[in-house]
Amino acid sequence: QVQLVESGGGLVQAGGSPRLSCAASVRTFSSYAMGWFRQAPGNEREFVAAINWTGGRIKYADSVKGRFTISRDNAKNTVYLQMNSLKPEDTAVYYCAARYWAAASSSDEYTNWGQGTQVTVSS
């Protein structure tokens, strides 16, 4: 079982550049692909970014491409989401998720989820 804990959220001004972290409690972290999703009030959970087990394959949602960067440090069992040029519409609870091997953009394909961290972007 993979336990995931997100951190780094909070209140940020538009244009800000926070970095989210997701720490995984599992011995075989390097076997897992990791994803970031977000959910705004009244909306469904949506895909943000994903990275495969090696870090060699990455996917982004069109809405964040060029602004967000996903990365991982297998030595630290941690995946990151660097968010730049934040907009008020980026306000949401951000979740990290894990699945074996391949990056995926569908939430249904992930087997483990964190509790989420709130990111609020003020204009």
C-alpha positions in Angstrom: 0.0 0.0 0.0 1.3 3.4 -1.0 0.7 6.3 1.4 0.9 9.8 -0.2 1.1 13.1 1.6 0.9 16.4 -0.3 2.4 19.7 0.9 3.1 23.1 -0.4 -0.3 24.5 -1.0 -1.7 27.7 0.4 -2.8 31.2 -0.6 -0.9 32.5 -3.6 -1.1 35.7 -5.6 -1.8 35.5 -9.3 1.5 35.1 -11.1 3.0 33.3 -8.2 5.2 30.1 -8.4 4.6 27.7 -5.6 5.9 24.1 -5.6 3.8 21.2 -4.4 5.5 18.1 -3.1 4.1 14.6 -2.6 6.0 12.2 -0.4 5.4 8.5 -0.8 5.7 5.9 1.9 6.6 2.9 -0.1 9.9 1.0 -0.6 9.4 0.6 -4.3 8.6 4.2 -5.2 10.7 4.0 -8.4 8.2 1.4 -9.7 5.4 3.8 -9.6 4.1 6.4 -12.1 2.9 9.5 -10.4 0.1 11.9 -11.3 -1.2 15.3 -10.2 -4.9 16.0 -10.4 -7.0 18.9 -9.1 -10.6 19.5 -8.2 -12.2 22.9 -7.9 -15.5 23.4 -6.0 -18.4 22.1 -8.1 -16.1 20.6 -10.7 -15.0 17.1 -11.4 -11.5 16.0 -10.6 -9.3 16.8 -13.6 -5.8 15.7 -14.8 -2.9 18.1 -14.4 0.3 16.2 -15.0 1.8 12.7 -14.8 5.3 11.2 -14.9 6.3 7.6 -15.5 8.4 5.5 -13.2 11.7 6.5 -14.8 10.8 10.2 -15.3 11.4 9.8 -19.0 7.8 10.2 -20.0 5.6 13.1 -19.0 2.1 14.2 -19.8 0.4 17.6 -19.1 -3.1 18.9 -19.4 -3.3 21.6 -22.1 -4.5 24.1 -19.5 -1.1 23.9 -17.6 1.3 23.1 -20.4 4.2 25.6 -20.4 3.3 26.8 -16.9 3.6 23.7 -14.7 6.5 21.2 -14.4 6.3 17.7 -12.9 9.4 16.0 -11.7 10.4 13.3 -9.3 13.3 12.4 -7.0 13.3 8.6 -6.5 16.0 8.9 -3.8 13.6 11.0 -1.8 10.4 9.1 -2.7 8.9 12.5 -3.8 7.2 13.9 -6.8 6.9 17.6 -7.3 4.7 20.0 -9.2 6.3 23.4 -9.9 3.5 25.8 -10.8 4.4 29.1 -12.5 2.3 32.0 -13.7 -0.6 30.9 -11.5 -4.1 32.1 -12.5 -7.3 32.4 -10.3 -8.7 29.5 -12.3 -5.9 27.3 -11.0 -7.6 27.4 -7.6 -8.4 23.9 -6.5 -7.5 21.0 -4.2 -4.5 19.3 -5.7 -4.1 15.6 -5.3 -1.2 13.3 -6.1 -1.8 9.7 -7.1 0.2 6.6 -7.9 0.0 3.7 -10.2 2.5 1.1 -11.5 4.9 2.0 -14.2 3.2 4.1 -16.9 2.0 7.7 -16.7 -1.8 8.0 -17.3 -4.2 10.9 -17.5 -7.3 9.1 -16.3 -8.0 9.2 -12.6 -9.5 5.7 -12.9 -6.1 4.2 -13.6 -4.6 5.3 -10.3 -4.7 3.0 -7.3 -3.5 5.3 -4.5 -4.3 8.8 -3.6 -3.2 11.5 -1.2 -5.5 13.6 0.9 -4.9 16.7 -1.2 -3.6 20.2 -0.6 -5.5 23.4 -1.2 -4.1 26.0 -3.6 -6.0 29.3 -3.7 -4.9 31.9 -6.2 -6.0 35.5 -5.5 -6.3 38.0 -8.3 
